[in-house]
Amino acid sequence: MPTPQKISRLLIKALKRDALQLVQRVLAPRVFTVHLSKPFMTRWEILIPQLEKELADHICGTAKKSGLYEISGTIEVHLVLNRELKPGKCLIETSFAGCQSPKAALVTLEGLEKELSYPLISPVTVIGRGRVDLPLPPEKTFISRRHARIRMEQRRFVISDMQSRLGTFVNGRRIDEIQLVPGDLISIGDVVFSFRG
């Protein structure tokens, strides 16, 4: 099983691997997505937000200390479950993404008293009952505190389940991770969103 220390080393390798050499500067990736196996995510579940912050700080500190990279925006690290990975393995993807088109949004169709339209303007949006980007009513106890995450990957939107208790569904099918297309219906508990792209 990879340790946080090993992941930090792999992130620095990804930084060096994927940095863009421009005419007079080297641009560092801004978003790092680390795909991890279920044993790791289960063991570290409660500390995932803290690990993400510490790993992002490590990348930022290393990049600035080297003096080689220009960082555009805030470095972000996201640890996500990938059920296809064997224990002990991890996969790192990077992105230079900034804000998304304001046209992209989640619109509630069922489950809330008032219709909600939430613009997807951040590289990552976490949905759940806790302190998240898109909070749902706390009385909906069948929705996990950190239930699902939508992230942007070069103008695509990908939704992944965050090991929620009852699962995340897209168009009626339970998913681990899937790319969204306009019109997709996302079910989180009894709340149904339509993805508008």
PyMOL commands that set and color helices and strands:
alter all, ss='L'
color gray80, all
select helices_A, chain A and resi 4-18+38-66
alter helices_A, ss='H'
color red, helices_A
select strands_A, chain A and resi 20-21+26-27+31-36+76-81+90-95+105-110+117-119+124-128+134-135+148-153+156-161+168-170+173-175+177-179+185-188+191-196
alter strands_A, ss='S'
color yellow, strands_A
deselect
rebuild
show_as cartoon
